[in-house]
Amino acid sequence: MELDGTFRNGRTNLDSVEIQYGGQKDTRSAAIRFESVIENPQSVKNSVVHEGPGWMMNGLRSKNLNIDNNIFWGGNQVGVGWN
């Protein structure tokens, strides 16, 4: 939801994607980030996230996240976080 109360609705489907140096150090701004995703299913599969200064993936207040056959390595922080 935006500050003015507007809800955004969309779908993310990442397949065979490489993300290098993604994410922001010392924040929750991950290379792949889902925040308040509750309606449509989201998919990340057959992908690689590596060598980032921050989190590799973060899901905050979200559901219907399909994460399948991915590699997360070399992150300077925890790696993958679910809240």
C-alpha positions in Angstrom: 0.0 0.0 0.0 1.2 3.5 -0.9 1.2 6.4 1.5 -2.0 7.7 0.0 -3.8 4.4 0.6 -3.5 3.1 -3.0 -2.9 -0.6 -3.3 -0.6 -1.9 -6.0 -1.3 -5.3 -7.6 1.0 -7.3 -9.8 2.9 -10.5 -10.3 6.6 -11.3 -10.4 7.9 -14.3 -12.3 11.6 -14.7 -12.4 13.0 -17.7 -14.3 16.7 -18.3 -15.1 17.8 -14.9 -13.8 21.2 -13.9 -12.4 21.6 -11.1 -9.9 25.1 -10.2 -8.9 26.0 -7.5 -6.3 22.3 -7.0 -5.4 20.9 -5.6 -2.2 21.9 -2.7 0.0 24.3 -3.1 2.9 22.9 -2.9 6.5 19.2 -2.6 5.4 16.3 -4.9 4.6 16.6 -3.8 0.9 17.4 -7.2 -0.5 18.4 -8.2 -4.1 14.9 -9.8 -4.4 12.3 -8.3 -2.0 8.6 -9.0 -1.5 6.7 -6.6 0.8 3.0 -7.1 1.7 2.4 -9.4 -1.3 -0.8 -11.2 -0.5 -3.0 -11.6 -3.6 -1.2 -13.0 -6.6 1.4 -15.8 -6.5 5.0 -14.7 -7.1 7.6 -17.1 -8.5 11.4 -17.2 -8.4 12.9 -20.3 -10.0 16.1 -21.6 -11.6 17.9 -18.3 -10.6 21.1 -17.3 -8.9 21.7 -14.4 -6.5 25.3 -13.9 -5.4 28.0 -11.6 -4.0 25.8 -8.9 -2.7 26.6 -6.5 0.0 23.2 -7.0 1.7 20.5 -9.6 1.9 19.9 -12.0 -1.0 16.1 -12.3 -0.6 13.6 -10.9 1.9 9.9 -11.6 2.2 8.0 -9.2 4.6 4.3 -9.7 5.4 3.9 -11.8 2.3 2.4 -15.1 1.2 2.1 -17.2 -2.0 5.8 -17.0 -2.7 7.1 -19.9 -4.8 10.8 -20.2 -4.5 12.2 -23.2 -6.4 15.6 -24.5 -7.5 17.6 -21.3 -6.8 21.1 -20.7 -5.6 22.0 -18.0 -3.0 25.7 -17.6 -2.1 28.4 -15.1 -1.2 26.1 -12.6 0.6 27.7 -10.4 3.2 24.6 -10.6 5.4 22.4 -13.5 6.4 21.2 -14.4 2.9 17.4 -15.1 2.9 15.0 -13.7 5.4 11.3 -14.3 6.0 9.3 -12.1 8.4 
